[in-house]
Each structure stands twice: as structure tokens, then as C-alpha cells.
Amino acid sequence: MNTRFFGDTAILTGRSLRHIGRSPDTIVTTAITPIAMMLLFVYVFGGAIDTGSTENYVSYQLPGILLITIASGIAYTAYRLFQDKNGGMFDRFQSMPIARSAVLWGHVLTSVVANMISLVVVVLVALLMGFRTGASVLDWLAVIGILALFTLALTWLAVIPGLTAGTVEGASAFSYPLIFLPFLSSAFVPTDTMPAPVQAFAEHQPVTSIVDSIRAIFAGQDPGNEVWIALAWCVGLLVVAYVLATAAYRRRFA
């Protein structure tokens, strides 16, 4: 990576952020679905769910809602990549003296920024609903770091359908399984209440480790080994997604 890469990435990130600035409904739409789920689970189902915890239910399920927010948001990255690809923007960039990888990084960094804004909106709504935490500033920074790393990993995953899908629906629909994944984790109920096969899956997928780590940090507790497992999942997903995404980009625009 050289000076050109960083300069080109900054310019292309600014371009994508301006698009979002002209269409703020992207962020609003991304936040609405998780907020609706949070309202549903807290005020309709919350009283019937026994988590075995002393914390209120909005605090219990917030980490899972934050991950759903990210999964919802990255669909727009795939959509914007698909639009640039089919609109000829990538071909135009290929003819310009810019770092090729900066084209993808511009979209990826825009996704991280947009998702962070959506997460702030969701947390503010959770505070209005009764979410409370004794987390310190360093604890909050740790949570932000985990969420940013998870966003980065899923965004690179979103690059793949954005470059390879044949239709705009196919480009964005890949996020649906990711949105559903927290429901098969410890996000909303303890995993020990699940049937054995579901419990086995829930306890060995990335969302559970990430949710448990963030929940412990919010509660002012030591997440123990869970946080290292969560980070390992995030880094592993990031590496695999980055390799596959860049390979897809080279094949498409070689």
C-alpha cells in the first residue's frame, strides 16, 4: 500500500459517503427493522422469556439487535457495488490512474461509517427503552472495536454478491440468512433452553460468542475466553471474505 492507495481510498470513500448524505433514508431504513424487532421482543415477548438473568430484557437482547443492525446495513453495500458495476463506474475507474483496491475499500469504509451511525441510533432508542450499563469508557471502546471488526468482516462478505450477482435482488438478498443467524444464538434466549441439535449449532457459531462478549462487557463483567473466540471468528471471517472478494474483483475486471 502506498500514498496513492490512501489518497484514492479517501476520495472514493468521500464519494460514497456523499451518496449516503443525499439519501439518509438508507441509514433510517437500516435502523428501523432492528428497532422494530427490539420493540417487539421487549414489549410483546419480553415478559414471557426467562433469561435467568437479573438484567432487564432490553439490556439482555441489545447485543443481538446490534448485530442484526449490521447485517441489515451491509445489504446496501452489495446493492451499491452492483449499481456501480452495472452502471459502468468500475470500467471507468479501470481506465483512470487510481489504485484498483481503493475502489472496493471506498465502499467498505463507507459501510463501516454508515453502520456505526445506525448502531448509535439503535443504542439511543434502547436507552429510551430502559437499557442501562455500568460499562466504562474503555469498555465502550472495546464494544465499538468488536462491532467495527464484525462490520468490516461482513462488509467484505457483501462485496462478493455485489460483484457476482446477476440481479439487484440477488445482490442484496444474501443478507437475509445473516439477519436470521442471531435467532439461532444466545441473542434472545439462553442456549441451554434450546433442543440439543439447535443448541449445538448455537454454541458453535460466531454470533453467540460476539453476543456473550458484548453482553458481559455491558454488565461490567469479564468476558473471559469468549472475547478471544469472538475476535478469532471476526478475524477469520474477515480474512476469508477479503480473499474471496478480491479474487472475484480480479476475475470480473481482469
KACORRA-V244067 format. One record per pair of residues at least 24 apart in sequence whose ideal C-beta (glycine too) atoms are under 10 Angstrom apart, sorted by the first residue. I is the first residue (numbers start at 1). J is the second residue. Records with the same first field share a line. If there is no record, write none. Layout:
I->J, J
This chain:
1->99, 101, 102, 105
2->99
3->99
4->97, 98, 99, 102
5->98, 99, 100, 101, 102, 105
6->99, 102, 105
7->98, 99, 102
8->93, 96, 97, 98, 99, 100, 101, 102, 103, 105, 106
9->98, 99, 101, 102, 103, 104, 105, 106, 108, 109
10->102, 105, 106, 109
11->98, 102, 106
12->93, 98, 99, 102, 103, 104, 105, 106, 107, 109, 110
13->102, 105, 106, 107, 108, 109, 110, 112, 113
14->106, 109, 110
15->89, 106, 107, 110
16->77, 80, 81, 84, 106, 107, 108, 109, 110, 111, 113, 114
17->106, 109, 110, 113, 114
18->110
19->80, 83, 110
20->76, 80, 110, 111, 113, 114, 117
23->76
24->114, 117
26->73, 76, 79, 80, 114, 117, 118
27->73, 76, 113, 114, 115, 117, 118, 120, 121
28->118, 121
29->72, 73, 75, 76, 118
30->69, 70, 71, 72, 73, 74, 75, 76, 114, 115, 117, 118, 119, 121, 122
31->69, 72, 73, 115, 117, 118, 119, 120, 121, 122, 124, 125
32->72, 118, 121, 122
33->65, 68, 69, 71, 72, 179
34->62, 64, 65, 66, 67, 68, 69, 70, 71, 72, 73, 118, 119, 121, 122, 125, 126, 179, 182
35->65, 69, 118, 121, 122, 124, 125, 126, 129
37->61, 64, 65, 68, 69, 72, 122, 179, 182, 183, 188
38->62, 64, 65, 66, 68, 69, 122, 125, 126, 129, 131
39->125, 129
41->65, 187, 188
42->126, 129, 130, 131
43->129
45->188, 189
46->188
49->188, 189, 190, 193
50->189, 190, 193
51->186, 188, 189, 190, 193
52->189, 190, 192, 193
53->190, 215, 219
54->219
55->131, 132, 133, 215, 218, 219
56->129, 130, 131, 132
57->129, 130, 131, 188
58->125, 126, 127, 128, 129, 130, 131, 132
59->126, 129, 130, 131, 132, 133, 215, 218, 219
60->131, 186, 187, 188, 189, 190, 211, 215, 218, 219
61->126, 131, 182, 186, 187, 188, 189, 211, 215
62->122, 123, 125, 126, 127, 129, 131, 133, 187, 211, 214, 215, 218
63->143, 146, 147, 182, 185, 186, 187, 207, 210, 211, 212, 213, 214, 215, 216, 217, 218
64->181, 182, 183, 185, 186, 187, 188, 207, 208, 210, 211, 214, 215
65->119, 122, 123, 125, 126, 182, 187, 188, 211
66->115, 118, 119, 122, 123, 126, 143, 146, 147, 150, 182, 187, 210, 211, 214
67->119, 146, 147, 150, 151, 154, 178, 179, 181, 182, 185, 187, 206, 207, 210, 211, 214
68->122, 178, 179, 180, 181, 182, 183, 187, 207
69->115, 118, 119, 121, 122, 123, 147, 151, 179
70->111, 112, 115, 116, 118, 119, 122, 147, 148, 150, 151, 152, 153, 154, 155, 175, 178, 179
71->115, 150, 151, 154, 158, 175, 176, 177, 178, 179, 180, 181, 182, 207
72->115, 118, 175, 176, 178, 179
73->111, 112, 114, 115, 116, 117, 118, 119, 151, 154, 155, 158, 175
74->108, 111, 112, 114, 115, 151, 152, 153, 154, 155, 156, 157, 158, 159, 162, 172, 174, 175, 178, 179
75->111, 154, 158, 161, 162, 171, 172, 173, 174, 175, 176, 178, 179
76->107, 110, 111, 114, 115, 158, 162, 172, 175
77->107, 108, 110, 111, 112, 114, 115, 151, 154, 155, 156, 157, 158, 159, 161, 162, 171, 172, 175
78->107, 111, 155, 157, 158, 159, 160, 161, 162, 163, 164, 165, 168, 170, 171, 172, 173, 174, 175
79->158, 161, 162, 165, 168, 169, 171, 172, 175
80->107, 110, 111, 158, 162, 171, 172
81->107, 108, 111, 158, 159, 160, 161, 162, 163, 164, 165, 171, 245, 249
82->161, 162, 163, 164, 165, 166, 167, 168, 169, 170, 171, 172
83->162, 168, 171
84->162, 163
85->162, 163, 164, 165, 171, 249, 252, 253
86->165, 166, 167, 168, 171
90->163, 249, 252, 253
91->253
93->253
94->253
100->246, 249, 250, 253
101->246, 249
103->249, 253
104->155, 156, 159, 162, 163, 242, 245, 246, 248, 249
105->156, 159
107->155, 156, 158, 159, 162
108->151, 152, 155, 156, 158, 159, 242, 245
109->152, 155
110->155
111->151, 152, 154, 155, 156, 158, 159
112->147, 148, 149, 151, 152, 155
113->148, 151
114->151, 155
115->147, 148, 150, 151, 152, 154, 155
116->144, 147, 148, 151
118->151
119->143, 144, 147, 148, 151
131->218
132->218
133->217, 218, 219, 220
134->218, 219, 220, 221
135->214, 217, 218, 219, 220
136->217, 220
138->217
139->214, 216, 217, 218, 219, 220, 221
140->217, 218
142->213, 214, 217, 223, 227
143->213, 214, 217, 218
145->231, 234
146->209, 210, 213, 214, 217, 223, 227, 230, 231, 234
147->210, 214, 234
148->234
149->210, 230, 231, 233, 234, 235, 237, 238
150->206, 207, 210, 214, 230, 231, 233, 234, 237, 238
151->234
152->234, 235, 237, 238, 241, 242
153->206, 233, 234, 235, 236, 237, 238, 239, 240, 241, 242
154->178, 234, 237, 238, 241
155->238, 241, 242, 245
156->237, 238, 239, 240, 241, 242, 243, 244, 245, 246
157->237, 238, 240, 241, 242, 244, 245
158->241, 245
159->241, 242, 244, 245, 246, 248, 249
160->241, 244, 245, 246, 247, 248, 249
161->245, 248
162->245, 248, 249
163->245, 246, 247, 248, 249, 251, 252, 253
164->244, 245, 248, 249, 251, 252
178->207
181->205, 206, 207, 208
182->207, 208, 210, 211
183->207
184->208
185->209, 210, 211, 212
186->210, 211, 212, 215
187->211, 212, 215
204->229
205->233
206->230, 232, 233, 234, 236, 237
207->233
208->233
209->233, 234
210->234
